[in-house]
């Protein structure tokens, strides 16, 4: 990668952002192998020489896009873990992040599963859920390791099903409504056993 991955130069950040948005937009219309540097540059209204000042090729652009996204996920997860947040607040923050990145998630996770990205997201989400469950439920803390793991998997993959449906609908349902539903389901799962 030619550009500093997380440059503070506003021009570099703007250029990379424009290129990434154009790339994502094209991915919603074409298979990845049909996308060219020229098409991305046209979509970003940037010339090819500028593209090559920042990226070696489209794979480099994609890698930068995904690294930036995962770094943002890490920051949000850290904030959520460190704060004494209610289940509603946690779910709202997660869903807000999903909504903000819905195109990226739809393209790389829902429609064309990028296994590496999926595995990295899965690990982060499970770690976040694990952390919040251990903080917020005395019942959960009393369970055996296997029982805890089963609840974690049940909740995580249930959340993924809701998130997938929401992404495919274009995130039309209001975050507050979905937050309420997801939180109620999570709480019922935990409290049903208490």
Secondary structure, DSSP 8 states (H G I E B T S, - for coil): --S-TT---HHHHHHHHHHHHHHHHHHTTS-GGG--HHHHHHHHT--HHHHHHH-SSHHHHHHHHHHHHHHHHHHHHHHHHHS---HHHHHHHHHHHHHHTHHHHIIIIIIS--HHHHHHHHHHHHHHHHHHHHHH-HHHHHS-HHHHHHHHHHHHHHHHHHHHHHHHTTS-S-HHHHHHHHHHHHHHHHHTT-
